[in-house]
Amino acid sequence: ASAVTPRTKALFINTPSNPTGWTADHETLRAILDLARAKGLWIIADEIYSLFHYGHGRAPSFLDIAEAEDRILFVNSFSKNWAMTGWRVGWVKTHPSLQQVFENLIQYSNSGVAQFMQRGAIAALDEGDAFVAEQVERARKARDLVCGILGETGKARFTVPQGAFYLFFTVDGITDSRSAAFDIVDKANVGLAPGTAFGPGGEAFLRLCFHRRLDQLEEAAHRLAGWMKTV
């Protein structure tokens, strides 16, 4: 709340989060919604990883608690939950006051996505539940695997992610994650994203994507653990 100024127009909430895996519970979402109502702010709810949730069912959403008059813009995509990244298909659920704005935006920018892509998206919604469940369970096993291997080093510091498929962590003694990421590529042949790619505050962090085959991930985690022993 202290970050809100007279210039603030909207709150952008990404949950489950990339890169941290943080996932808001309903109590947190209610507090954010109460703040937005009190300050007259919009909420942009990025819920692209909503089905990659390691609790029960999908992640908590503003959809569960919002009233019809709440000014919330919901953003979602087929890229992550249904592994359709290259299709570039998503959707927006908007407040009635913005419906015409978005209709104009689509008409004058791209006229909508191609028909075969729309049919693919419909098939994902109608027939994709088993696929999503399999992907989430695989990611859960991968998360546990990589957290276990890196945790055993005693040098990696992290909070176990409750959603999405990333581990955001620090390594004791490392303060420049960009240089560390280059060093890891050179010496361990493992590609990580430096925390600086995600903005201020990420200088000491590295992001690992664990949505990979378990055998590949296990090999990468052991290589990374070996690198940690050298720093």
N, C-alpha and C positions, 0 to 999 in steps of 0.2 A: 504493500500500500504506500510506503514511503517513496517509492519510485514514481508514483503517479504525479504528474504536474498538470497545470492548465493546458498544456500543449498535447497531452495524451488523448488519443482518440480511440485506441483499441488495445486489447490484450491478446497477444499471440500465445496460445497454449498448445504445445506439442506433447501429447501423451497417448500411448507409450512413446518415449523420447528417443530420437536419434540425436546425439550419440550415446547418451548415458543409460538408456534402458529404464529410466525413472518412469513410474506409472502412477498417476494420481488416483487416490481413492475418492469415494463419494463425498467424504467430509471435506477434503481439499477442494474438490470441484464446487461444492456449495459455498465455501468461503470465497472462492474466486468469483462466482456468480453474484454473490451478495455485494462484493466490492464493485463489480461492473454496474450493477443496478444502482448502487448508491452514488456512483460517480458519473453515471450516464455514458458508460463506455460500451463499445462493441467488443465481442469476443470472437476471435478467429480460432476455431477449434480444428487443429490438424490431427486427425485420427487415422492416419494412413496405416499405422501398425496395430490397429485396434484388435485384430484377431490373433496377433502374436502376443498373447498374454498367458503367463504361467500360473495364473490363479484359476478360477472356475469360469469358463465361458469367455466371452470377449471382455476387453478392458472396460472399466467404468467410463461412462460418457456423460457429457452435458445433456444428451438426449434423454437420459434417465431422470433428470431433475428439472429441466427447463420448462417454462411456461410459454404459451404461444406468442406472447408479446416480447419475450426476451430477444435482444438483438445479438443473435449468434449466427456466425457464418461457418457451416461445417464443410470441411474439405476432406475428400477421400479419393482413393485411387485403387485400381486393380493391380498396380505394379508390385506391391509387396505381399499382400495377403494371398493373392492368386498367382504370384510369380509371372506377371504379364508386363514386365518392365518395358520391353521394346514396343509394346502396343500403344503406349502413351494415352491411356484411357482413364478417366476419372470422373468424379461428379462433385457438385456443390449443392448443399441444402441451405437455402438462404431465407432470410426474413422476407415477408411479403413486400416490404417497401423497396427491396432490391431486385425483385423478380424481373421487371422490365429492363433494368440496367444490365442484368446478366444475359437476358435474351438478346439485347442489342449487341453486347460484347461478342457473343458467339456468332451472331449473324454476320457481323462486319469484320471479324478476325479470321475465322476458319470455317464457318458454316457447319460446324459439327464434325465428328470423326467419320471415317468411311464406314459403309454399311456392314462390311464383313467384320470390322472391329467391334461394332455394336452387337452383332450376333455372337461374337466370341465372348463379349462381356456378359450377355444374357445367359449363355451356356455356363459361364463361371458361377453366376448367381444361382442358377437352377440346379446345377449338377456338381458344383465344386466343393461341397461341404466335406466330403471324405478326403479330398486332396488337401484342403486347408488343415484339417485335423492331423493328417499324416505329417505335413510340413512343420506344424507347431510342435508336435511330439519329437520330431527329429531335432528341432532347434533346442528343445528343452534338454535332451540328452547331450547335445553339443555344448550347451551352456555349462552344464554340470561337469562335463569332461574338461573343458578348458579352465574353468574356475578351480577345479581340483588340482590340475597340473601346475598352474601358475601360483596358486595359493601355497603349494608345498615348497616353493622356493624361499618363502619367507621374505621376499623382496618386492613382491607385487602388492599394491594396495588398491582395493576396489570394493564397491558394493555390488552384490549379486543382482543383476538386472531382473526386473519383474515383467518386462515386456520388450518388444522389438527383438533384434538379434545381434546386438553389439555389446562388447565389454569395454568400458571406459576406465582406464586404470593408470596408476603411476608406478614408477619403479624407484626404489630407494636410491638417492644420489643423482637422479636424472632431473634436470630442470629445463633442458632445451629439447622438447620432444621432436622438433623438426630434424635436428641433427641426429637424434637417436634413431628416428625412423630411417634415415639414410644409412646409418651404421648397421641397423638390423637387416636391411636389404642386402648390404654388401657382405655381411659376415654370417647371417643365418638364412638368407634367401627367403625371408618372410616379409610380406608387404603389410604395413600398418598405416593408418592415417594419423598424422600428428594432431594433437589437440588444438593447435593454432588454426587449423582449417575451420574450426567451429566458433572462432571468435575469442575475445579477451577472456582470460581466466583459464584457457586450455593449454598454457605453455608447458606444463609439466605432464600432461596427459597424452596417452596413446589410445587409439580406438582399434579394436580387433573385431572383425565381422566373423561370427561363428556359424553362419548359416551355410555350412559346407559339408561334404561327406565326412563322416566320422574318422575314417582312416587318414584323410588329408589333414583334418584338424588336429588329430593326435600328433602327427608328425610335426606340424607347424608349432604346436604348443611346446613340444619337447625341444625343438630348435630354439624357440624363444626363451625357454627356461635355461637352456645352456648359455645363451647370450647373456642373460641376467647374471650368471655366475662370474662373468668376466668384467662387470662394471662395478 
